[in-house]
């Protein structure tokens, strides 16, 4: 049920996209203590974006999950910002992350809800 969406204007090699998605999926599963079999990750580069009046490399991430504990968001923010900086070369001060705790009945899967 965790879903991570990453939008960026940083250019990356298409051949590396699969490996990047796998790293993100594993990272989210580990931090949230959820099975990776439930994790979904989307990577949308490059997207025309502007932050602080400039189109220098930037990223926007959304992490949604049922039961996302607030006490884990600081560690997740650090890990994800580090990852975006190392893998995409985006400065951490040019990254926004939106964390969202979804209610089980508001999350559908397999023709049902959680």
ABEGO torsion letter per residue (X at the ends): XBBBBBBBABBBBAAAAAAAAAAAAAAAAAAAGBBAAABBBBBBOBBBBBBGGBABBBBBBBBBBBGBBAAAAAAAAAAAAAAAAAAAGBBAAABBBBBBBBBAAABBBGGBBX
